[in-house]
């Protein structure tokens, strides 16, 4: 029988996931063996904000934890959910049945919610670091799920709120037609109306197959709006903004509010197009000495794609998981509820996010940062794209604990 090592598992799992079937994972050896599954988009619109860089960040967490020196054999597998909830849920079910201890990443809110249900059913640990829906810590929260990094509440109130305060009161939304887009639009609309603004119109587009946004942009131009709100992400955001630039939308005075923009999206657009955009992230590689140190360590594993906040969440979440398992022991880690309970008890501390905590509802509590994209002449080194405009403390970044309807929260 061919020996299966971490590299083999990574390769075979990726190929198998594309066919929606999985190889049999190697038998769990006696002792301290753990398996982490990175479920992500490796081929679609979210591959730059997830994909191989998410895997690299999990690998970095294993190294920084000192797994080998502590006697752990930590195996990492990966699979492509193809932005389809049924494929993501099926992948999660098979992985958990085969002994995967942690499932992490999962850009795409519809897939994220489907996997949360499977994690609860199987009582396995699930850390979502790359989907936006705040339902993961709201009505759909459970004892096996932690939501790292960011959510729709954070984005709507930080980016949306900043644009409204700057005078953008008439909005038109272009929305990805699935759970994430709808929730982000609805929450941003609430922020706009609460500030005295109004929504002039909105349009939903099919996800993930849409690449031509011209007809939607024409509707936005004729709506009378002064802000174009993009309730989408990844390549859709990049394509929307590039095409808006070609249509002369910004030149005509309309502002673009990209409600979820990642560093990798700015890189894909280029500063000529992205300059002046305001956006919110909870991590930026060039924010401080610790974020720069983390990025320096992980870049050799992903030299063509700097980590954005979702990637950093894979690192931070995996590292905290390993620390929690080190406290309760590998046998106890077969219970996702037990692991998550320990993760909530322990403060978090890592180079990506610093010192933070996990709330009762499974919400990772960290500050958020409002950034403005630099002009081309202001960027001095590769991937140096942001100027910090405002910091929102963790307690204000996310929705109050008693407002989201999480059944884990005691009345």
N, C-alpha and C positions, 0 to 999 in steps of 0.2 A: 504493500500500500504506500502510495506517495505521501511523504511527510508534508504536513500543512503548516506553514509558518504564517506570521502576520502578513507578509507581502502577498503570499498566495491567497489568503483569505480575502484581502482587499481586492485583488484582481478578479477572482472567480465570482465573488458576490456582486460586483458591479455588472459583469456580463450577464449573470443569472437574473439580476433584478430587471434588466432591460427586457427579458423574456417573461417576466412576472413569475419565475420559479427560482428556487434557491438551492444551492448545494447543501449537503449536510455539513454542519459545522463540526470541527474536530471535537472529539469527546473531551469533556472537562476533566483535566488532570486533578489529582488530589492536591490540596493546598490552596494557594491564593491566586486563582485564575478568574479573570473577569473578561467579558466581551462587551464592547461598545459598538453600537450600530449607528452609522451616520446616514440618515435617510434624507436625501436632498434632491435638488434639481441639478442633474449633471449634463443636460442636453437642451434645455429650454430657456425661457426668458429670464429665469432666476439663477442661471448657472454661475454667473459672475459674482453674485452676492451670496451664493451657497457653494455647492460643488466641491471641487478639489481643495480649495482654500479652507473650507470647513473641516475637511479631513486633516489637512496639515495642522490646523489649530488644535484638534483633538490629540493628534500625535504630540504636539508641543506640551499639552497639559500632562500627558503621561510621562514625558521626560522631566518636566519641572516638578512633578510629584515625587520623582525618584523611584518609580515603580520597581525597576530591576534591583536597586540597592535594598529595597524593602521586601524583596522576595515575591513580588507580584508578577504574574504573567498576564499582561493586559493585551487582548486581541482587539483589533479594530477592523470592522467590515463596513462596506458602503453599499448603498442601493439607490436607484433612481426612481422616484415616485411618479415621474412624468406629469406632474401637476394634475393627477387624477386621484380623487379620494379613495376609490375602490382599490386601486393599485397600492396606494400608500397603506391603507388599512390591511390589505392582504399581506403585504411585505412585513408589517409590524407583527401581525398574528403569527406568521411563520418564524420570524426571528425570535419572538418571545417563547414560542413552543420549543425552539431549538436551543434555548438557554442564553439568549442575549440579555445582559443585565441592565443596560442603559440604551435607550434610543434617543438620539439628539439631532438637532438642526431643524429640518422641515419648513423651508419657505413654502408659502401657500396656505392661507388660512383654512380653506375647505379641507385640505389634506390634514392639516394640523388638528382640527376638531375631530376628524374621523379617527386619527391615531390616538387622541386622548381617550376616546371611548374604548379602544382596544386595550390600552395600558391599564385603564380602570378594571376592565373585565379580567385581564390576566394578572393583575396586581404586580405590574412591572414599572420600573422607573422611567419616566419620560420627561425630558427637558426640552421644551421648545425654545430655541434661541433665534428663530428667523421668520416667524409668522407674526402678523400684526394684530389679529383679532383679540380684543379685550375680553371676549367671551370665555377664553381659557382660564381666566381668574374671576369670571362672573358667573352667569347661570350655568355654564358648562364646566366649572371647576371640579376637580376631584383630588383625592388624597395621594394620587400617584403622579400628578403633573405639576411641574414648575414652569413658569413662563419667564424667561430671561430677556434682557436687552431692551425691548421697546414694545409699545402697543398703540392701538388707534387713538386711545384717549390722549396719550403723550403727544402724538403727532398733530392731532386736531388742535389741541390747546397751545402747543408751542409754536409750530409753523403757522397754523391757521390764525392763531391769536396775534402773532407778530405782524402778519400781513394786514389784518383788520386794523390794528393800532396804527399802522403806517398809512392808513387812509383807504385801503381796499375794501369798499363796502358793497359793491355789486358783483356777484359771483356767477360764473357758469362752470358746471362740473362735467368733466369727462371721466367716466367711471368704469373700471373693470367689472364686468357683470358676474361677480361671485361674492362670497361672504365678506372677504376683506374689503373690496371696493365699496360695497354698499354701506358697511359699518363706518368706514373712514369718511365717506361722504356725509352720512347722516350726522356723525359726531361733529364734523367740521361745520356743517350747516347750522347745528345748534350753537356753536361758538359765534358764527357770523351773525345770526339773528339776535343772540343775546347782546351783541355789541351794537345793535341798531342797523345792521346790514340786511341785505336781501339777496335771494337767489333768483337770478334772471332765467335760469333754465338748466337742464342737465340731460345727458345722454349716456346710456349704457352701451358698451361695446362687447362683442363676444371675446371671451378669454379662453385659451391663450392664442387663438389663431389670428388675431388682428395685427396687421403690420402697417396698414395704410389708415392714417387718422385724418385725412384731408377733409372728408365730408363733415366730420365732427368739429373740426377747426373752423370751417365755414359757418356752421351753426353758432359757434362761440362768438365769432366776429360780428355776426348780425344780431346778437342778443341784447346789445346795450350794456354788457358787463364790462367792468374795468379790471376784473381778476379772472384768470383762467385757472380753476382748481383741478389738479390732476390727482384723482383718487386711484392711482395705479402704482406700479413699481417695476424695477428691473429694466429690461429692454423696452418694455412698453413706455416707460417714462422717458427713456433716451430717445426713442422714435418720436414720441409726442412733441418733445421740446425741439428736436432737430427740425421736424416738419413745421412747427409753429414759427421757428426762426426763418425758414424758407418762405413762409406765407407773410412774413413781415408783421407778425402779431405784436411782438415786443416793440418794434420800431413805431407802431401806431399808438403806443401808449398803454396797451394792456399789459398788466403784470402777470407773470406765471407763478403760481403757487404749487410747486411739486411737493405734495404732502408726504411722500416717502421717497427720499433721494439718498442714495448711498454714495460713498466715495468712489466706488467702482463705476457708478453711473456718470459721475462728473468726469472721470477719466475717459469714459467712452464717448462723451460729448465733446470734450476738449474745452479749454477755458474761453476760447473765442465765443462759444455759444453759451456756456454755463455761467460765465461771469455775472456777478450780481445776484444770483439766486440765493434765497435764504432757505435753510433746511435744518432739520433737527436730527442729531445722532447722540447716542449715549457713550460712544467711543470714537476717538480720532487718534490715529497712530502718532501724530506729532503734538499731542496735547500737553504732555509732561514727560519727565524723565522715565517714569515707569512704563508708560505706553510706548515710548521709543525703545526701551530695553526689550520689552516683549516683542515688538515688531522686528527688531534686529535678530532675535533668536529664531523667529518663525519664517522670515523671508527666504532663507535657503531652501525651504520646503515648498515655497510658492513664489518664485522670483518675479513672475510676470503679473502678479495680482496682489496688491497690498490688502491686508485685512480691513474690513469695515466692521460695523458694530455687530452684525449677525455672526460673522466669523469669530470676533472676539468673545461673543456669547458662548460659542462652542467651546472655546478654550476655558473660559471662566467657569461655565457650568460643569464641564467634565472634571476640572480640577476640584471643584467643591464636592462633586459626587465621590471622587476617589478619597478625599479627606474624610467624608462621612462614613464610607465603607471601612476605612481604616479604624474608625472608632467602634463601629458595631460588629465588624467581622464579616468575612465573605459569606458564611452560611446565612446570616441574617439578611444579607443583601438580595436574597432571592425574593424578598417581599418589598415591592416598590413603596408601599405605604411606610414601612419601617425606615427605608433609606430617606425618603422625603421628609419624614418627621425629624430625623437627625439633621438633615440639611437646614431645616427651619430653626433648629436649636442653635446651630453654630453660626457665628458671624462669618462673612465671606471676606477674603483678602487675596488679591492677585494683582499682577502688574497691568492688566487690561482695564480694570474698573476701580481698583483700590479697595477700601474697606466699606462693606455694605452688609445687607442682610436679606433674608427671604421671609416674606410676610405670611401670615396665617393662611391666606387664600392662595398661596403659591406664587405670588408676585415677587420677583427679584427687584429689590428697591435700590435704585441708583439715580444719581443726578442725570439730567439731560442738558444738552448744550445746543444753543441756537448758533449756527454758523452762517457766514456769508461767503460765497465763493469768490475767490480772488480774481483780479484781472490778470491777463497773461504776464504783464511786466512785474507783478508783485510776487509771483511764484519763483523761488530761488533754487529749489532742489526738486528732484522727482517726487511726484505725488503730494507736493506742498500746495494744497488747494484751498484751505479754509482759514478764515479769520473768525475768532471767537467773538460773538456779539453779546451773549447772555447765558448765564448758568441758572438752571432751575433746580433747587434742592430736591432730593428724592421724595420727601413727604408731599411735595407739590407737583411732582412729575406725573404721578399716577393717580387714578381715581381714588377717592376716600374709601376705606375698607368697607364701610357699611352701605355703600351706594350701588354696588355691582350685583348683588343678589347671589353671592357665592354661598352654597349650602354648608360649607365648612366653617363659615364665620358665625360665631355664637351671637345670638340676638342680645 
